Amino acid sequence: MAEKHSINRRQFIKNSALLSMSGFIPASGMSATRRATTNGEKFMNFTFKPNGKFKILQLTDTHYIADDPRSERALKNVCEMLDAEKPDLVIHTGDTIFGKPAEKSVREIFAPISERKIPFAVALGNHDSDFDLSRQEIFDVIKSLPYNINSTVTGLHGVSNDIITLSKENDDKPQWVFYLFDSNNRAELPGFENSWGYIHIEEINWYRQHSQEFTKQNGGVPVPALSFFHIPLPEYGYAFKLDKHRIMKGNYGEEPCAPDINSGMFVAMKEMGDMKAVICGHDHDDDFAMKWNDIFLMYGRFSGCDTVYNNLKPNGARIIELTQDDTGFRSWVRLYGGEITQNLKYPDDFRTY
């Protein structure tokens, strides 16, 4: 039986208060501060490590249920990924839990991250709000956890939209922007009740506004960006139908379960000219990355357990490593047990001649 990491409730509250007051994440070896944008929103800004690297660990679809022995594999996987990779930031792309009690489940699956004092952010999945807490309530619990860095963005559809920036030390100009989008649960439009959720137009306009502002601050040159959310865009499916324009590496175990509604997110990314990659979850049997129309459409590795279907074994996580002054990045998949796959340089290992 895996040792279960737990944190005293009083310590949770104390740590959260200290984090919000200081704006500094001590265990990461770098500063992290809240920085205001032109419209008053405040987002977290990180700096590269002294060696010029910055590592993101993406977890996805942990589908954890407290007190359910089928969840043991998810918790053990999270602990192994954190200890093996020692990331500077963890981003969970949703479906964090899969049953009641929701609050206890959330606290247990994120406890290993908090205990290791690693900053983390969450883009909610469709199942996170299916149980005994609403979408806002589950997000509020996540935000109460030590070392969570999610911001509060109001006026948009969904609750987990966010921006995180990465800069050089002693330089206010971002070198990278990470957008987190809430892809929501199910579509709410008449006639589309059976469709998966999607990124709504006000979320897209919010992205465009900030992207334009970052470009302006950067002398008219778009700042390289990555986006993280749960449900893949329809373009994941289009890329297979229009295979003349795609290059794919990794495992394709099921057809992308994208929404029936195309709200224009991919087109906005193309028009802004900043997005290097889209990184999602949702489809447990996929972990591929493909280049399509000069944007990488990527999946994380299923990080979960036996509470849901999972044919892509063993579980694991995707890692993204950024290097200072490099507009490309490296990404690999770590499998539970230690094997590394898809250790690739983007875009170099996807070039055609």
Residue pairs with C-beta under 8 A, 6 or more apart in sequence:
1 72
2 72
2 75
2 76
2 79
4 75
4 108
4 111
5 75
5 79
5 108
5 111
5 112
5 115
6 108
6 111
7 15
7 107
7 111
7 114
7 115
7 146
11 146
12 107
12 114
12 144
12 145
12 146
13 144
15 114
15 146
15 147
16 144
16 145
16 146
16 148
19 25
19 146
19 147
23 32
23 33
23 34
24 31
24 32
24 33
25 31
25 32
25 117
25 119
25 147
25 149
26 117
27 116
27 117
27 118
28 46
28 88
28 89
28 117
28 118
28 119
29 49
29 50
29 88
30 46
30 47
30 48
30 49
30 88
30 169
31 46
31 47
31 169
32 44
32 45
32 46
32 47
32 119
32 149
33 44
33 45
34 42
34 43
34 44
34 45
34 151
35 42
35 43
35 44
35 45
35 165
35 172
36 42
37 43
37 163
37 210
37 213
38 213
39 209
41 151
41 153
41 163
42 151
43 151
43 162
43 163
43 164
43 165
44 119
44 121
44 149
44 151
44 164
44 165
45 164
45 165
45 166
45 167
45 174
46 54
46 88
46 89
46 119
46 164
46 165
46 166
46 167
47 166
47 167
47 168
47 169
48 54
48 166
48 167
48 168
48 169
48 175
48 322
48 324
49 88
50 169
52 323
52 324
52 325
53 321
53 322
53 323
53 324
54 88
54 89
54 166
54 176
54 321
54 322
54 323
54 324
55 85
55 86
55 87
55 88
55 89
55 319
55 320
55 321
55 322
56 87
56 88
56 89
56 90
56 91
56 178
56 319
56 320
56 321
56 322
57 81
57 82
57 85
57 87
57 89
57 90
57 91
57 317
57 318
57 319
58 90
58 91
58 92
58 93
58 228
58 279
58 300
58 317
58 318
58 319
58 320
59 78
59 81
59 90
59 91
59 92
59 93
59 300
59 303
59 317
60 92
60 93
60 94
60 95
60 125
60 230
60 280
60 281
60 282
60 299
60 300
60 301
60 302
60 303
60 317
60 318
61 93
61 94
61 95
61 125
61 281
61 282
61 284
61 300
61 302
61 303
61 304
61 308
62 74
62 78
62 92
62 95
62 96
62 97
62 109
62 303
62 304
62 305
63 71
63 74
63 95
63 96
63 97
63 98
63 127
63 304
63 305
63 307
63 308
64 71
64 74
64 75
64 96
64 97
64 98
64 105
64 108
64 109
64 304
64 305
64 307
65 71
65 97
65 98
65 99
65 100
65 105
65 307
66 99
66 101
66 104
66 105
66 108
67 104
68 99
68 307
70 305
70 306
70 307
71 305
71 306
71 307
72 305
73 304
73 305
73 306
73 315
73 336
74 109
74 303
74 304
74 305
74 307
74 315
75 108
75 109
75 112
75 305
76 336
77 303
77 304
77 305
77 314
77 315
77 316
77 317
77 336
78 109
78 112
78 113
78 303
79 112
80 336
81 303
81 316
81 317
81 334
81 336
82 90
82 112
82 113
82 116
82 118
83 116
84 334
84 338
85 317
85 319
85 334
87 118
87 319
88 118
88 119
89 118
89 119
89 120
89 121
89 164
90 113
90 118
90 119
90 120
90 121
91 120
91 121
91 122
91 123
91 178
91 180
91 228
92 110
92 120
92 121
92 122
92 123
93 123
93 125
93 228
93 229
93 230
93 279
93 280
93 281
93 300
94 122
94 123
94 124
94 125
94 126
94 127
94 128
94 183
94 229
94 230
94 281
94 282
95 125
95 126
95 127
95 128
95 230
95 281
95 282
95 304
96 105
96 106
96 109
96 110
96 122
96 124
96 125
96 128
96 142
97 105
97 106
97 109
97 127
97 128
97 131
97 138
98 105
98 127
98 307
98 308
99 105
99 131
99 307
100 131
100 132
101 132
102 131
102 132
102 133
102 137
102 138
102 141
103 133
103 138
103 141
106 138
106 141
106 142
106 145
107 141
107 145
110 120
110 142
110 145
110 148
113 120
113 147
114 145
114 146
114 147
114 148
117 146
117 147
118 147
119 147
119 148
119 149
120 147
120 148
120 149
121 148
121 149
121 150
121 162
121 164
121 180
122 139
122 142
122 148
122 150
122 160
122 180
123 160
123 162
123 180
123 181
123 182
123 183
123 228
123 229
123 230
124 135
124 138
124 139
124 158
124 159
124 160
124 182
124 230
125 183
125 230
125 231
125 281
125 282
126 183
126 184
126 185
126 186
126 196
126 197
126 230
126 231
126 282
127 185
128 135
128 138
129 135
129 138
129 185
130 185
133 141
135 158
135 159
135 185
136 159
139 150
139 159
139 160
142 148
142 150
143 150
143 152
149 164
150 160
150 162
150 180
151 162
151 163
153 161
153 162
153 206
155 202
156 182
156 200
156 202
156 203
156 206
157 182
157 184
157 200
157 202
157 203
158 181
158 182
158 183
158 184
158 200
158 203
159 182
160 180
160 181
160 182
161 180
161 181
161 182
161 203
161 206
162 179
162 180
163 177
163 178
163 179
163 180
163 210
164 177
164 178
164 180
165 174
165 176
165 177
165 178
166 174
166 175
166 176
166 177
166 178
166 322
167 173
167 174
167 175
168 175
168 324
173 217
173 218
174 214
174 218
174 223
175 223
175 224
175 324
175 325
176 223
176 224
176 225
176 226
176 322
177 210
177 211
177 214
177 223
177 224
177 225
177 226
177 274
178 225
178 226
178 227
178 228
179 207
179 210
179 225
179 226
179 227
179 228
180 227
180 228
180 229
181 199
181 203
181 207
181 227
181 228
181 229
181 265
182 199
182 203
182 229
183 196
183 197
183 198
183 199
183 229
183 230
183 231
183 259
183 280
184 197
184 198
184 199
184 200
184 231
185 197
186 193
186 194
186 195
186 196
186 197
187 193
187 195
187 196
187 197
187 198
187 259
187 260
187 261
189 195
189 261
192 260
192 261
194 260
195 259
195 260
195 261
196 231
196 257
196 258
196 259
196 260
196 282
197 231
197 259
198 231
198 259
198 261
198 262
198 263
198 265
199 229
199 233
199 263
199 265
200 263
201 263
201 264
204 263
204 264
204 265
204 268
207 265
207 268
207 272
208 268
208 271
208 272
211 222
211 223
211 225
211 272
211 274
212 272
214 222
214 223
214 274
215 221
215 222
215 223
215 272
215 273
215 274
222 272
222 273
222 274
223 274
224 274
224 276
224 327
225 274
225 275
225 276
226 275
226 276
226 277
226 278
226 279
226 320
226 329
227 269
227 275
227 277
227 278
227 279
228 279
228 280
229 278
229 280
230 280
230 281
230 282
231 257
231 258
231 259
231 280
231 282
232 256
232 257
232 258
232 278
232 280
232 282
232 283
232 297
232 299
233 258
233 262
233 265
233 266
233 278
233 280
233 297
234 258
234 259
234 260
234 261
234 262
234 266
235 258
235 266
235 292
235 297
236 256
236 258
236 280
236 297
237 255
237 256
237 258
238 292
239 245
239 246
239 248
239 290
239 292
239 297
240 246
240 255
240 256
242 292
245 292
245 293
246 290
246 291
246 292
247 290
247 291
247 350
247 352
248 288
248 289
248 290
248 291
249 288
249 289
249 290
249 342
249 344
249 349
249 350
250 286
250 287
250 288
250 289
250 299
250 333
250 341
250 342
251 285
251 286
251 287
251 288
251 312
252 286
252 288
253 283
253 285
253 286
253 311
253 312
254 283
254 284
254 285
254 286
256 283
256 286
257 282
257 283
266 278
266 295
269 275
269 278
269 295
270 293
270 295
275 295
276 295
276 296
276 327
276 328
276 329
276 346
277 289
277 295
277 296
277 297
277 298
277 329
277 346
278 295
278 296
278 297
278 298
279 298
279 299
279 300
279 318
279 320
280 298
280 299
280 300
281 299
281 300
281 302
283 299
284 302
284 304
284 308
284 309
284 310
284 311
284 312
285 302
285 309
285 310
285 311
285 312
286 299
286 312
287 299
287 300
287 301
287 302
287 312
287 318
287 333
287 342
288 298
288 299
289 296
289 297
289 298
289 299
289 331
289 342
289 344
289 346
290 296
290 297
290 298
291 297
291 347
291 350
296 346
296 347
296 350
298 318
298 331
299 318
300 317
300 318
301 312
301 315
301 316
301 317
301 318
301 333
301 334
301 335
302 310
302 312
302 315
302 316
303 315
303 316
303 317
304 310
304 315
305 315
314 335
314 336
314 337
315 335
315 336
316 333
316 334
316 335
316 336
317 333
317 334
318 331
318 332
318 333
319 331
319 332
319 333
319 334
320 329
320 330
320 331
321 329
321 330
321 331
322 329
323 329
323 330
328 345
328 346
328 347
328 348
329 345
329 346
330 343
330 344
330 345
330 346
331 342
331 344
331 346
332 340
332 341
332 342
332 343
332 344
333 340
333 341
333 342
334 340
335 341
344 350
